[in-house]
Amino acid sequence: MRSDYTEIFRDEGAAEQYESDNYRPGSFYSQVSARQRDWLRAFTETAFDVPPVHHDFACGTGRVLRMLEGLVREAHGYDTSGVMLARAHELDTPAELHVIEADGPVASTVDDEWPALVTCFRLLLNAPRDLRERALRFAAGILRGPDSGLLILENHGNASSLRHLRRPRAGSDRRFAELGHDEVAALLHRYGFELLTMQGFTMLTQGFYRPPIGWIAPALDSAVSRRGFLASRATNVLYVARRLLRNGRDPARVPAVVVIAAVAPGPAIAAPAARRAGRSGRTAAAARAPCGAAIPGPSAASRPARGASCPPRRRSTRRSP
Ligand SMILES: C[S@@+](CC[C@H](N)C(=O)[O-])C[C@H]1O[C@@H](n2cnc3c(N)ncnc32)[C@H](O)[C@@H]1O
């Protein structure tokens, strides 16, 4: 875990490198990201009866916010790096982007708008312990009970995968992080979340996507890695969880509200009203996730009526750098 984690992403070159290196077209990460996008879109349409409000913690350049374009009622991205958020804005990320402080409580901009989908991708693996806890505290502040929505976390360095073989020998000073399912489960448990399912997106590591087998590895990996029974061994895993505790007897209650800065508001997100119009308002209690697992969805009882007006949002007038 790096103590300078937050600072790394405030560097001018960080956003550029993140997009043009890690996520350049055709790269290992962009292929994994494309699979995640397909799955996440299908999942969101299946698990929610009405489009959720999306909150993406540590949203960076807006990768996950863009994945769900058109499928959510509203979208909010939160990050400490003005540089990453500026890049998200340049990429037409359809969300309100919020600069947040590096620690302390983070307030949601939307009060009690359920169902909500909270996502946190590519953070847990390399983040220091406090930041992992902060991400879960943020999610717990929005998802206050089983009916309020779902949390999806990414682990892009599963300790039970092939990637583990790259772990440096003792004594080597090479930086290497990996994250076990037990650590994720413990983190979820501490904040009152129940793990519902896991979904894998690659069984391999970056090196397999290069010659001599780079011509065949992506296709094979794509076919194999999304099989439900292989999720626990995948290099890249998403965890879907729901909150069991309700506030009131909740040790992870988010304390005071803090003012956050709205930067670079993106275009409004159109709720896919036509697509939803034919659906009944009943609960998606036994919604079937694309991976085949039964996902208890948020119940209709706690949702605002369709077309109901949203509570006013708290925003400061401060702009991002
Ligand atoms: C590896 S990037 C992931 C970006 C995005 N979630 C994705 O999957 O593409 C990690 C992000 O965490 C943000 N971050 C670092 N420290 C943070 C903190 N203390 N609170 C919130 N976000 C933080 C960074 O600015 C960076 O944008």
The ligand as a Gaussian input file, in Angstrom:
#p B3LYP/6-31G(d) Opt

LIG

0 1
 C       -6.594000       4.036000     -10.240000
 S       -7.626000       5.442000     -10.246000
 C       -9.216000       4.711000     -10.547000
 C      -10.129000       5.625000     -11.302000
 C      -11.487000       5.017000     -11.677000
 N      -12.209000       4.546000     -10.519000
 C      -11.328000       3.889000     -12.668000
 O      -11.609000       2.737000     -12.324000
 O      -10.914000       4.154000     -13.807000
 C       -7.745000       5.829000      -8.512000
 C       -8.459000       7.134000      -8.229000
 O       -8.558000       7.293000      -6.804000
 C       -8.477000       8.674000      -6.523000
 N       -8.117000       8.897000      -5.124000
 C       -6.890000       8.866000      -4.583000
 N       -6.950000       9.163000      -3.266000
 C       -8.252000       9.383000      -2.971000
 C       -8.949000       9.729000      -1.766000
 N       -8.284000       9.916000      -0.631000
 N      -10.305000       9.865000      -1.813000
 C      -10.968000       9.680000      -2.985000
 N      -10.352000       9.356000      -4.163000
 C       -9.011000       9.213000      -4.152000
 C       -7.404000       9.151000      -7.484000
 O       -7.402000      10.553000      -7.671000
 C       -7.734000       8.359000      -8.742000
 O       -8.545000       9.089000      -9.621000

